Amino acid sequence: MGKLYLIPTPVGNLEDITLRALRLLKEADVILAEDTRTSAKLLKHYDIDTPLLSHHKFNEHQQVERIAERIERGENIALVSDAGTPGISDPGFLLTRTCVERGIATECLPGATAFVPALVNSGFPCDRFCFEGFLPQKKGRQKKLNALAEEQRTMIFYESPFRLAKALEQMAAVFGGNRYACVAREISKVFEEFRRGTLEELAAHYAQKGVKGEIVLIVAGKDYTAEEGGVEIEIEEEE
């Protein structure tokens, strides 16, 4: 029996990939790719000629059983998304679950994912956080925001540049306009940018300026406070 390898790929700079990931991409019998055109650029850069097979959210339900059968027959299959770690707001969960249910060995390599550098570099507490991914576009969006209004942990969201300003406005209305946030854009790319401020300030900025690229939005938890000139750190006294 073969194995399923979940392999993170760079979210920006093509050098952000491990030597082990490159070796396994070369050794795999086939690479499942969210968009074969995007993955082909990475493979060409590293002179990897492993065959690519399209595997995305529109066909994964139809493919998972056939792919599992191929692994059971002895093939080693690598799964990659366009950028980052498969399964994190990208295809990967269904295939992984199917393999686990069928007793097929799976292995996820450590590597690139956009939200970790965005969180760590935001300046907000990162000892406790919750990853929310993409908010519902329409139905359930307001309900989700209301449910997060009292969240104490730092919150992480993925957002489309076309919806960023609106999302910041909605969060300001629910969380309060003075809640602090950080917009991380184009992580590890040439035009990487971090913009920090209150939800109200950020909403006004992006409503006027617009934005392009991949977005990670970090929102401080409910009890996070800051004062002009620096962050106010609340320390609990020992009993």
Salt bridges, closest charged atoms under 4 A:
GLU27 OE1 - ARG23 NH1 3.09
ASP35 OD2 - ARG37 NH2 3.06
GLU65 OE1 - ARG102 NH1 2.29
GLU72 OE1 - ARG102 NH2 2.83
GLU75 OE1 - ARG70 NH2 3.01
GLU107 OE1 - LYS3 NZ 2.79
GLU107 OE2 - ARG20 NH2 2.05
GLU132 OE1 - LYS144 NZ 3.02
GLU150 OE1 - LYS222 NZ 3.75
GLU151 OE2 - ARG153 NE 2.76
GLU159 OE2 - ARG141 NH2 3.26
GLU159 OE1 - ARG163 NE 3.16
GLU186 OE1 - LYS189 NZ 3.54
GLU193 OE1 - ARG185 NE 3.15
GLU193 OE2 - ARG195 NH2 3.85
